[in-house]
Amino acid sequence: MAVMGWGIMGAGLIAQEMARAIALCSETELRGVGSQSLKRAQDWVQKFPDVDALSYNELLNRKDIQAVYVATTHNFHKDCVLAALKAGKHVVVEKPFCVNQKEAREMAELARQSHLFLMEALWVRFLPSHQKLKSILASGVIGEIHQVSAVFGKFVEECYRPRLIDPSLAGGATLDLFCYPLSIISHLLDALPLRVVSDCRKSKTGVDEISNAILRYPSGVLAQVSASYDLRMESRMMFYGTLGHIECPEAPFGKTFIIHKHDGTNHVISQESLTVDDGSVGFLHQLQEAVRCIQSGLMESPIIPVAESVALMGVMDGMRREWGLLYPFEKASDLE
């Protein structure tokens, strides 16, 4: 089978992670990286000497590039995705899918009309460890799940901070960190939240530096989710069931699960720890899934369907609407 040519739009740090994955996959080859600044693209390819530094237009006009990974800041996701689809390219877009549900619907509709593949690259959902956790929860080992708690907070590395605090780049904890547990919990429960109540703490720049929500799912499961880019928190997920609970330390990226079972009282009768090997390059799994789907003629991945990405953007829209948090390039109607 012919090797699939890939291009990357956005010459930043996250693009390097996907480039390493593409290099490891025998079915793919990275042929170009595009940037609004050719100098930035040229600097980026110093680490990847066989990759061409291009403008966005040059990248999208390349006949030897069949698929594009969008790795720009959030505020440019929609425009880059639409441009790639119009150029006839399959698209994988870094999380979050975009900035709001209005944008997400526009992206989804063009992909459908164009009969092209589109997928949100929330890489954790494709990991073997995540798939294992999903099967463990579905097995009923801890009974019927009633409660979930998830915390994901840290002082982010200085290289990421300018982007996270900038409203013009759609910064804030919700789109960058909260989206992980939100997406992961919804996938593990096979459901979207029915009701969401939320609040945030805003930074001096006006973005959300701490994001909190209580979510209710159709089965009656309640989930408490907290995220922050400016607070060291004990990042973990806990799934509480009628027969025990599962602890996921170092969530959302941890690959170890601790299963605690009880006898219907507060007495724990067994404890088992499982660790799953996800490999050294986490982005490889989402790349392999995209390649599998494209080669099979699919327009989306069953692991993260487009409709779910669109719906979860709506959940985060509702949270920001509660807080009165609009980005400078948005109108209030964009969150309706």
BALOBA-1460 file (C-alpha; in Angstrom, 3 decimals):
// residues 336
<rec num="1" residu="m" x="0.000" y="0.000" z="0.000"/>
<rec num="2" residu="a" x="1.288" y="3.486" z="-0.901"/>
<rec num="3" residu="v" x="2.749" y="5.619" z="1.857"/>
<rec num="4" residu="m" x="0.400" y="8.410" z="2.937"/>
<rec num="5" residu="g" x="1.918" y="11.875" z="2.656"/>
<rec num="6" residu="w" x="1.261" y="14.208" z="5.601"/>
<rec num="7" residu="g" x="1.630" y="17.914" z="6.138"/>
<rec num="8" residu="i" x="1.479" y="19.894" z="9.372"/>
<rec num="9" residu="m" x="-0.062" y="23.357" z="9.662"/>
<rec num="10" residu="g" x="1.589" y="25.152" z="12.564"/>
<rec num="11" residu="a" x="5.293" y="25.007" z="13.368"/>
<rec num="12" residu="g" x="5.216" y="24.759" z="17.156"/>
<rec num="13" residu="l" x="6.049" y="22.327" z="19.940"/>
<rec num="14" residu="i" x="2.954" y="20.150" z="19.579"/>
<rec num="15" residu="a" x="3.725" y="19.717" z="15.865"/>
<rec num="16" residu="q" x="7.019" y="18.085" z="16.828"/>
<rec num="17" residu="e" x="5.150" y="15.404" z="18.769"/>
<rec num="18" residu="m" x="3.108" y="14.442" z="15.718"/>
<rec num="19" residu="a" x="6.181" y="14.584" z="13.495"/>
<rec num="20" residu="r" x="7.875" y="11.968" z="15.695"/>
<rec num="21" residu="a" x="4.789" y="9.766" z="15.418"/>
<rec num="22" residu="i" x="4.681" y="10.113" z="11.630"/>
<rec num="23" residu="a" x="8.345" y="9.107" z="11.441"/>
<rec num="24" residu="l" x="7.622" y="5.915" z="13.405"/>
<rec num="25" residu="c" x="4.661" y="4.831" z="11.294"/>
<rec num="26" residu="s" x="5.632" y="2.783" z="8.239"/>
<rec num="27" residu="e" x="2.481" y="3.907" z="6.424"/>
<rec num="28" residu="t" x="3.128" y="7.653" z="6.695"/>
<rec num="29" residu="e" x="5.706" y="10.215" z="5.668"/>
<rec num="30" residu="l" x="5.899" y="13.864" z="6.731"/>
<rec num="31" residu="r" x="6.499" y="15.931" z="3.612"/>
<rec num="32" residu="g" x="5.946" y="19.509" z="4.696"/>
<rec num="33" residu="v" x="5.297" y="21.846" z="7.596"/>
<rec num="34" residu="g" x="3.484" y="25.103" z="6.981"/>
<rec num="35" residu="s" x="3.478" y="28.318" z="8.953"/>
<rec num="36" residu="q" x="2.283" y="31.889" z="8.523"/>
<rec num="37" residu="s" x="5.969" y="32.735" z="8.998"/>
<rec num="38" residu="l" x="8.286" y="30.979" z="6.537"/>
<rec num="39" residu="k" x="11.213" y="31.730" z="8.867"/>
<rec num="40" residu="r" x="9.431" y="29.901" z="11.667"/>
<rec num="41" residu="a" x="8.841" y="26.890" z="9.410"/>
<rec num="42" residu="q" x="12.479" y="26.937" z="8.304"/>
<rec num="43" residu="d" x="13.658" y="26.999" z="11.915"/>
<rec num="44" residu="w" x="11.283" y="24.143" z="12.766"/>
<rec num="45" residu="v" x="12.542" y="21.825" z="10.026"/>
<rec num="46" residu="q" x="16.090" y="22.024" z="11.370"/>
<rec num="47" residu="k" x="15.061" y="19.112" z="13.607"/>
<rec num="48" residu="f" x="13.422" y="17.323" z="10.666"/>
<rec num="49" residu="p" x="15.808" y="17.861" z="7.704"/>
<rec num="50" residu="d" x="13.811" y="15.775" z="5.193"/>
<rec num="51" residu="v" x="10.709" y="17.934" z="5.655"/>
<rec num="52" residu="d" x="10.008" y="20.990" z="3.480"/>
<rec num="53" residu="a" x="9.323" y="24.393" z="5.053"/>
<rec num="54" residu="l" x="6.263" y="25.847" z="3.320"/>
<rec num="55" residu="s" x="3.611" y="28.502" z="3.450"/>
<rec num="56" residu="y" x="0.078" y="27.274" z="4.165"/>
<rec num="57" residu="n" x="-0.892" y="27.697" z="0.504"/>
<rec num="58" residu="e" x="2.164" y="25.813" z="-0.687"/>
<rec num="59" residu="l" x="1.425" y="22.961" z="1.706"/>
<rec num="60" residu="l" x="-2.228" y="22.701" z="0.683"/>
<rec num="61" residu="n" x="-1.321" y="22.742" z="-3.012"/>
<rec num="62" residu="r" x="1.115" y="19.851" z="-2.702"/>
<rec num="63" residu="k" x="-0.215" y="16.815" z="-4.584"/>
<rec num="64" residu="d" x="1.961" y="14.456" z="-2.535"/>
<rec num="65" residu="i" x="0.236" y="15.474" z="0.710"/>
<rec num="66" residu="q" x="-3.034" y="13.639" z="1.301"/>
<rec num="67" residu="a" x="-3.624" y="14.434" z="4.992"/>
<rec num="68" residu="v" x="-3.012" y="17.418" z="7.230"/>
<rec num="69" residu="y" x="-2.525" y="17.758" z="10.974"/>
<rec num="70" residu="v" x="-3.596" y="21.181" z="12.277"/>
<rec num="71" residu="a" x="-1.309" y="22.181" z="15.150"/>
<rec num="72" residu="t" x="-1.923" y="25.925" z="15.377"/>
<rec num="73" residu="t" x="-3.224" y="27.869" z="18.379"/>
<rec num="74" residu="h" x="-6.919" y="27.284" z="19.054"/>
<rec num="75" residu="n" x="-8.114" y="30.501" z="17.409"/>
<rec num="76" residu="f" x="-6.809" y="29.363" z="14.001"/>
<rec num="77" residu="h" x="-8.149" y="25.786" z="14.076"/>
<rec num="78" residu="k" x="-11.348" y="26.487" z="12.182"/>
<rec num="79" residu="d" x="-9.754" y="28.494" z="9.374"/>
<rec num="80" residu="c" x="-6.970" y="25.938" z="8.874"/>
<rec num="81" residu="v" x="-9.357" y="22.982" z="8.917"/>
<rec num="82" residu="l" x="-11.692" y="24.609" z="6.402"/>
<rec num="83" residu="a" x="-8.789" y="25.539" z="4.130"/>
<rec num="84" residu="a" x="-7.420" y="21.986" z="4.242"/>
<rec num="85" residu="l" x="-10.816" y="20.438" z="3.513"/>
<rec num="86" residu="k" x="-11.384" y="22.824" z="0.601"/>
<rec num="87" residu="a" x="-7.999" y="21.711" z="-0.737"/>
<rec num="88" residu="g" x="-9.179" y="18.095" z="-0.659"/>
<rec num="89" residu="k" x="-7.085" y="16.997" z="2.327"/>
<rec num="90" residu="h" x="-8.102" y="14.672" z="5.136"/>
<rec num="91" residu="v" x="-7.727" y="16.471" z="8.466"/>
<rec num="92" residu="v" x="-6.679" y="15.659" z="12.016"/>
<rec num="93" residu="v" x="-6.975" y="18.723" z="14.245"/>
<rec num="94" residu="e" x="-5.285" y="19.108" z="17.619"/>
<rec num="95" residu="k" x="-7.596" y="19.438" z="20.613"/>
<rec num="96" residu="p" x="-9.709" y="21.355" z="21.274"/>
<rec num="97" residu="f" x="-11.636" y="20.766" z="18.059"/>
<rec num="98" residu="c" x="-11.966" y="24.542" z="17.683"/>
<rec num="99" residu="v" x="-13.134" y="27.466" z="19.858"/>
<rec num="100" residu="n" x="-16.929" y="27.108" z="19.949"/>
<rec num="101" residu="q" x="-19.734" y="24.914" z="18.664"/>
<rec num="102" residu="k" x="-20.666" y="27.301" z="15.872"/>
<rec num="103" residu="e" x="-17.188" y="26.794" z="14.392"/>
<rec num="104" residu="a" x="-17.374" y="23.042" z="15.034"/>
<rec num="105" residu="r" x="-20.615" y="22.700" z="13.094"/>
<rec num="106" residu="e" x="-19.136" y="24.559" z="10.131"/>
<rec num="107" residu="m" x="-16.121" y="22.253" z="10.104"/>
<rec num="108" residu="a" x="-18.230" y="19.112" z="10.432"/>
<rec num="109" residu="e" x="-20.584" y="20.157" z="7.639"/>
<rec num="110" residu="l" x="-17.788" y="20.883" z="5.173"/>
<rec num="111" residu="a" x="-16.101" y="17.546" z="5.942"/>
<rec num="112" residu="r" x="-19.417" y="15.753" z="5.347"/>
<rec num="113" residu="q" x="-20.050" y="17.582" z="2.077"/>
<rec num="114" residu="s" x="-16.482" y="16.959" z="0.916"/>
<rec num="115" residu="h" x="-16.495" y="13.260" z="1.870"/>
<rec num="116" residu="l" x="-13.213" y="13.762" z="3.719"/>
<rec num="117" residu="f" x="-11.955" y="12.409" z="7.036"/>
<rec num="118" residu="l" x="-12.013" y="14.736" z="10.054"/>
<rec num="119" residu="m" x="-10.916" y="13.881" z="13.605"/>
<rec num="120" residu="e" x="-10.095" y="15.707" z="16.816"/>
<rec num="121" residu="a" x="-6.658" y="14.695" z="18.089"/>
<rec num="122" residu="l" x="-7.329" y="14.271" z="21.783"/>
<rec num="123" residu="w" x="-4.492" y="11.761" z="21.944"/>
<rec num="124" residu="v" x="-5.270" y="10.172" z="25.322"/>
<rec num="125" residu="r" x="-8.465" y="8.568" z="24.019"/>
<rec num="126" residu="f" x="-6.483" y="6.478" z="21.546"/>
<rec num="127" residu="l" x="-4.005" y="5.050" z="24.059"/>
<rec num="128" residu="p" x="-4.106" y="1.317" z="24.901"/>
<rec num="129" residu="s" x="-4.329" y="2.266" z="28.580"/>
<rec num="130" residu="h" x="-7.476" y="4.299" z="27.970"/>
<rec num="131" residu="q" x="-9.058" y="1.500" z="25.959"/>
<rec num="132" residu="k" x="-8.202" y="-0.927" z="28.780"/>
<rec num="133" residu="l" x="-9.808" y="1.327" z="31.384"/>
<rec num="134" residu="k" x="-12.951" y="1.533" z="29.247"/>
<rec num="135" residu="s" x="-13.183" y="-2.256" z="29.088"/>
<rec num="136" residu="i" x="-12.609" y="-2.590" z="32.852"/>
<rec num="137" residu="l" x="-15.404" y="-0.141" z="33.637"/>
<rec num="138" residu="a" x="-17.739" y="-1.867" z="31.152"/>
<rec num="139" residu="s" x="-17.037" y="-5.254" z="32.771"/>
<rec num="140" residu="g" x="-18.912" y="-4.217" z="35.908"/>
<rec num="141" residu="v" x="-16.024" y="-5.029" z="38.213"/>
<rec num="142" residu="i" x="-16.941" y="-2.072" z="40.444"/>
<rec num="143" residu="g" x="-20.664" y="-2.442" z="39.861"/>
<rec num="144" residu="e" x="-22.872" y="0.395" z="38.673"/>
<rec num="145" residu="i" x="-20.976" y="3.678" z="38.438"/>
<rec num="146" residu="h" x="-22.601" y="6.484" z="40.403"/>
<rec num="147" residu="q" x="-19.912" y="9.127" z="40.801"/>
<rec num="148" residu="v" x="-16.787" y="10.319" z="38.964"/>
<rec num="149" residu="s" x="-14.274" y="12.893" z="40.085"/>
<rec num="150" residu="a" x="-11.476" y="14.259" z="37.929"/>
<rec num="151" residu="v" x="-8.798" y="16.823" z="38.672"/>
<rec num="152" residu="f" x="-6.221" y="18.064" z="36.170"/>
<rec num="153" residu="g" x="-4.155" y="21.008" z="37.307"/>
<rec num="154" residu="k" x="-0.559" y="22.167" z="37.261"/>
<rec num="155" residu="f" x="1.723" y="25.144" z="36.842"/>
<rec num="156" residu="v" x="2.252" y="24.900" z="33.100"/>
<rec num="157" residu="e" x="5.702" y="25.159" z="31.571"/>
<rec num="158" residu="e" x="6.759" y="28.717" z="30.795"/>
<rec num="159" residu="c" x="6.869" y="28.000" z="27.054"/>
<rec num="160" residu="y" x="3.090" y="27.388" z="27.069"/>
<rec num="161" residu="r" x="2.060" y="30.144" z="29.474"/>
<rec num="162" residu="p" x="1.902" y="33.114" z="27.045"/>
<rec num="163" residu="r" x="-0.607" y="31.240" z="24.880"/>
<rec num="164" residu="l" x="-2.706" y="30.082" z="27.831"/>
<rec num="165" residu="i" x="-3.165" y="33.540" z="29.334"/>
<rec num="166" residu="d" x="-3.929" y="35.300" z="26.029"/>
<rec num="167" residu="p" x="-7.643" y="35.853" z="25.255"/>
<rec num="168" residu="s" x="-6.867" y="36.607" z="21.604"/>
<rec num="169" residu="l" x="-5.462" y="33.063" z="21.271"/>
<rec num="170" residu="a" x="-8.523" y="31.501" z="22.994"/>
<rec num="171" residu="g" x="-6.502" y="30.836" z="26.132"/>
<rec num="172" residu="g" x="-7.727" y="29.532" z="29.465"/>
<rec num="173" residu="a" x="-7.995" y="26.294" z="31.403"/>
<rec num="174" residu="t" x="-11.234" y="25.060" z="29.833"/>
<rec num="175" residu="l" x="-10.149" y="24.732" z="26.207"/>
<rec num="176" residu="d" x="-6.651" y="23.565" z="27.075"/>
<rec num="177" residu="l" x="-7.001" y="21.325" z="30.167"/>
<rec num="178" residu="f" x="-10.639" y="20.819" z="31.164"/>
<rec num="179" residu="c" x="-11.344" y="19.414" z="27.693"/>
<rec num="180" residu="y" x="-9.270" y="16.307" z="28.577"/>
<rec num="181" residu="p" x="-11.333" y="14.970" z="31.513"/>
<rec num="182" residu="l" x="-14.559" y="16.141" z="29.872"/>
<rec num="183" residu="s" x="-13.843" y="14.137" z="26.729"/>
<rec num="184" residu="i" x="-12.381" y="11.153" z="28.586"/>
<rec num="185" residu="i" x="-15.301" y="10.781" z="31.010"/>
<rec num="186" residu="s" x="-17.875" y="11.108" z="28.239"/>
<rec num="187" residu="h" x="-16.082" y="8.407" z="26.251"/>
<rec num="188" residu="l" x="-15.720" y="6.052" z="29.203"/>
<rec num="189" residu="l" x="-19.415" y="6.456" z="30.074"/>
<rec num="190" residu="d" x="-20.522" y="6.321" z="26.403"/>
<rec num="191" residu="a" x="-22.678" y="9.367" z="27.004"/>
<rec num="192" residu="l" x="-22.828" y="13.137" z="26.809"/>
<rec num="193" residu="p" x="-23.756" y="15.179" z="29.887"/>
<rec num="194" residu="l" x="-27.398" y="16.178" z="30.189"/>
<rec num="195" residu="r" x="-26.833" y="19.046" z="32.606"/>
<rec num="196" residu="v" x="-23.799" y="21.117" z="33.549"/>
<rec num="197" residu="v" x="-23.341" y="23.620" z="36.371"/>
<rec num="198" residu="s" x="-20.012" y="25.419" z="36.414"/>
<rec num="199" residu="d" x="-17.916" y="28.300" z="37.678"/>
<rec num="200" residu="c" x="-14.416" y="29.624" z="37.179"/>
<rec num="201" residu="r" x="-11.712" y="31.842" z="38.600"/>
<rec num="202" residu="k" x="-10.527" y="34.370" z="36.048"/>
<rec num="203" residu="s" x="-6.965" y="35.513" z="35.598"/>
<rec num="204" residu="k" x="-5.839" y="39.113" z="35.304"/>
<rec num="205" residu="t" x="-6.057" y="38.780" z="31.520"/>
<rec num="206" residu="g" x="-9.693" y="37.663" z="31.737"/>
<rec num="207" residu="v" x="-9.339" y="34.001" z="30.792"/>
<rec num="208" residu="d" x="-10.306" y="31.161" z="33.135"/>
<rec num="209" residu="e" x="-7.304" y="30.054" z="35.199"/>
<rec num="210" residu="i" x="-9.416" y="27.586" z="37.203"/>
<rec num="211" residu="s" x="-12.416" y="25.803" z="35.668"/>
<rec num="212" residu="n" x="-14.896" y="23.718" z="37.685"/>
<rec num="213" residu="a" x="-18.081" y="21.873" z="36.748"/>
<rec num="214" residu="i" x="-20.597" y="19.327" z="37.996"/>
<rec num="215" residu="l" x="-22.008" y="17.226" z="35.162"/>
<rec num="216" residu="r" x="-25.014" y="14.907" z="35.200"/>
<rec num="217" residu="y" x="-25.164" y="12.037" z="32.684"/>
<rec num="218" residu="p" x="-28.256" y="10.180" z="31.409"/>
<rec num="219" residu="s" x="-27.589" y="7.139" z="33.633"/>
<rec num="220" residu="g" x="-27.631" y="9.359" z="36.708"/>
<rec num="221" residu="v" x="-23.845" y="9.447" z="37.071"/>
<rec num="222" residu="l" x="-22.571" y="12.682" z="38.572"/>
<rec num="223" residu="a" x="-19.090" y="13.933" z="37.673"/>
<rec num="224" residu="q" x="-17.068" y="16.656" z="39.356"/>
<rec num="225" residu="v" x="-14.321" y="18.064" z="37.154"/>
<rec num="226" residu="s" x="-11.679" y="20.665" z="37.972"/>
<rec num="227" residu="a" x="-8.819" y="22.023" z="35.866"/>
<rec num="228" residu="s" x="-6.220" y="24.755" z="36.173"/>
<rec num="229" residu="y" x="-3.085" y="25.926" z="34.392"/>
<rec num="230" residu="d" x="-1.878" y="27.964" z="37.384"/>
<rec num="231" residu="l" x="-2.287" y="25.717" z="40.418"/>
<rec num="232" residu="r" x="-0.536" y="22.537" z="41.426"/>
<rec num="233" residu="m" x="-3.334" y="20.035" z="41.900"/>
<rec num="234" residu="e" x="-3.269" y="16.308" z="42.603"/>
<rec num="235" residu="s" x="-4.256" y="15.257" z="39.106"/>
<rec num="236" residu="r" x="-6.262" y="12.027" z="39.219"/>
<rec num="237" residu="m" x="-9.582" y="10.460" z="38.234"/>
<rec num="238" residu="m" x="-11.787" y="8.331" z="40.480"/>
<rec num="239" residu="f" x="-14.704" y="6.162" z="39.372"/>
<rec num="240" residu="y" x="-16.995" y="5.147" z="42.242"/>
<rec num="241" residu="g" x="-19.336" y="2.191" z="41.802"/>
<rec num="242" residu="t" x="-21.654" y="0.119" z="43.952"/>
<rec num="243" residu="l" x="-19.012" y="-2.618" z="44.374"/>
<rec num="244" residu="g" x="-15.847" y="-0.540" z="44.611"/>
<rec num="245" residu="h" x="-13.880" y="2.197" z="42.945"/>
<rec num="246" residu="i" x="-11.107" y="2.630" z="40.393"/>
<rec num="247" residu="e" x="-8.348" y="5.108" z="41.070"/>
<rec num="248" residu="c" x="-6.408" y="6.611" z="38.140"/>
<rec num="249" residu="p" x="-3.379" y="8.437" z="39.561"/>
<rec num="250" residu="e" x="-1.635" y="10.991" z="37.373"/>
<rec num="251" residu="a" x="-4.714" y="11.325" z="35.173"/>
<rec num="252" residu="p" x="-5.465" y="12.112" z="32.438"/>
<rec num="253" residu="f" x="-2.143" y="10.784" z="31.127"/>
<rec num="254" residu="g" x="-1.458" y="8.049" z="33.679"/>
<rec num="255" residu="k" x="-1.381" y="4.434" z="32.536"/>
<rec num="256" residu="t" x="-1.863" y="2.783" z="35.939"/>
<rec num="257" residu="f" x="-5.254" y="1.864" z="37.434"/>
<rec num="258" residu="i" x="-5.910" y="0.684" z="40.985"/>
<rec num="259" residu="i" x="-9.095" y="-1.338" z="41.451"/>
<rec num="260" residu="h" x="-10.520" y="-1.301" z="44.979"/>
<rec num="261" residu="k" x="-13.387" y="-3.685" z="45.750"/>
<rec num="262" residu="h" x="-15.551" y="-3.707" z="48.889"/>
<rec num="263" residu="d" x="-18.225" y="-5.986" z="50.337"/>
<rec num="264" residu="g" x="-21.066" y="-3.487" z="50.332"/>
<rec num="265" residu="t" x="-19.685" y="-1.788" z="53.410"/>
<rec num="266" residu="n" x="-16.714" y="0.479" z="53.994"/>
<rec num="267" residu="h" x="-14.482" y="-2.590" z="54.226"/>
<rec num="268" residu="v" x="-12.140" y="-3.008" z="51.229"/>
<rec num="269" residu="i" x="-11.775" y="-6.724" z="50.422"/>
<rec num="270" residu="s" x="-9.277" y="-6.536" z="47.535"/>
<rec num="271" residu="q" x="-6.974" y="-4.170" z="45.727"/>
<rec num="272" residu="e" x="-5.350" y="-4.717" z="42.325"/>
<rec num="273" residu="s" x="-3.006" y="-2.470" z="40.376"/>
<rec num="274" residu="l" x="-2.728" y="-2.647" z="36.562"/>
<rec num="275" residu="t" x="-0.231" y="-0.835" z="34.335"/>
<rec num="276" residu="v" x="-0.573" y="-0.721" z="30.555"/>
<rec num="277" residu="d" x="2.335" y="0.009" z="28.226"/>
<rec num="278" residu="d" x="1.399" y="2.892" z="25.906"/>
<rec num="279" residu="g" x="4.784" y="3.029" z="24.185"/>
<rec num="280" residu="s" x="7.189" y="5.941" z="24.145"/>
<rec num="281" residu="v" x="5.386" y="8.114" z="21.563"/>
<rec num="282" residu="g" x="1.825" y="8.768" z="22.678"/>
<rec num="283" residu="f" x="0.704" y="10.462" z="19.458"/>
<rec num="284" residu="l" x="1.422" y="7.321" z="17.427"/>
<rec num="285" residu="h" x="-1.899" y="5.692" z="18.393"/>
<rec num="286" residu="q" x="-4.076" y="8.566" z="17.158"/>
<rec num="287" residu="l" x="-2.060" y="8.711" z="13.942"/>
<rec num="288" residu="q" x="-2.500" y="4.981" z="13.343"/>
<rec num="289" residu="e" x="-6.237" y="5.304" z="13.923"/>
<rec num="290" residu="a" x="-6.486" y="8.164" z="11.425"/>
<rec num="291" residu="v" x="-4.536" y="6.171" z="8.817"/>
<rec num="292" residu="r" x="-6.725" y="3.101" z="9.415"/>
<rec num="293" residu="c" x="-9.902" y="5.118" z="8.955"/>
<rec num="294" residu="i" x="-8.711" y="6.967" z="5.856"/>
<rec num="295" residu="q" x="-7.526" y="3.751" z="4.196"/>
<rec num="296" residu="s" x="-10.908" y="2.170" z="5.017"/>
<rec num="297" residu="g" x="-12.810" y="5.044" z="3.456"/>
<rec num="298" residu="l" x="-14.240" y="6.275" z="6.755"/>
<rec num="299" residu="m" x="-15.019" y="9.944" z="7.283"/>
<rec num="300" residu="e" x="-14.588" y="9.814" z="11.063"/>
<rec num="301" residu="s" x="-13.179" y="7.613" z="13.801"/>
<rec num="302" residu="p" x="-15.488" y="5.556" z="16.020"/>
<rec num="303" residu="i" x="-13.134" y="6.365" z="18.920"/>
<rec num="304" residu="i" x="-13.940" y="10.078" z="18.716"/>
<rec num="305" residu="p" x="-16.807" y="10.753" z="16.289"/>
<rec num="306" residu="v" x="-17.166" y="14.233" z="14.843"/>
<rec num="307" residu="a" x="-20.640" y="14.637" z="16.362"/>
<rec num="308" residu="e" x="-19.193" y="14.077" z="19.828"/>
<rec num="309" residu="s" x="-16.487" y="16.691" z="19.295"/>
<rec num="310" residu="v" x="-19.188" y="19.119" z="18.176"/>
<rec num="311" residu="a" x="-21.370" y="18.326" z="21.191"/>
<rec num="312" residu="l" x="-18.563" y="18.734" z="23.725"/>
<rec num="313" residu="m" x="-17.687" y="22.121" z="22.246"/>
<rec num="314" residu="g" x="-21.298" y="23.014" z="23.078"/>
<rec num="315" residu="v" x="-20.777" y="21.925" z="26.692"/>
<rec num="316" residu="m" x="-17.779" y="24.232" z="27.027"/>
<rec num="317" residu="d" x="-19.708" y="27.024" z="25.283"/>
<rec num="318" residu="g" x="-22.382" y="26.732" z="27.965"/>
<rec num="319" residu="m" x="-19.779" y="26.988" z="30.705"/>
<rec num="320" residu="r" x="-18.216" y="30.092" z="29.200"/>
<rec num="321" residu="r" x="-21.665" y="31.574" z="28.676"/>
<rec num="322" residu="e" x="-22.334" y="31.148" z="32.422"/>
<rec num="323" residu="w" x="-19.145" y="33.045" z="33.195"/>
<rec num="324" residu="g" x="-19.547" y="35.762" z="30.576"/>
<rec num="325" residu="l" x="-16.254" y="34.681" z="29.002"/>
<rec num="326" residu="l" x="-16.074" y="35.702" z="25.353"/>
<rec num="327" residu="y" x="-12.870" y="35.902" z="23.365"/>
<rec num="328" residu="p" x="-12.156" y="39.206" z="21.588"/>
<rec num="329" residu="f" x="-13.012" y="37.727" z="18.179"/>
<rec num="330" residu="e" x="-16.361" y="36.258" z="19.365"/>
<rec num="331" residu="k" x="-19.882" y="37.646" z="19.606"/>
<rec num="332" residu="a" x="-22.411" y="36.580" z="22.261"/>
<rec num="333" residu="s" x="-24.406" y="34.849" z="19.499"/>
<rec num="334" residu="d" x="-21.415" y="32.548" z="18.851"/>
<rec num="335" residu="l" x="-22.140" y="30.761" z="22.138"/>
<rec num="336" residu="e" x="-25.879" y="30.336" z="21.620"/>
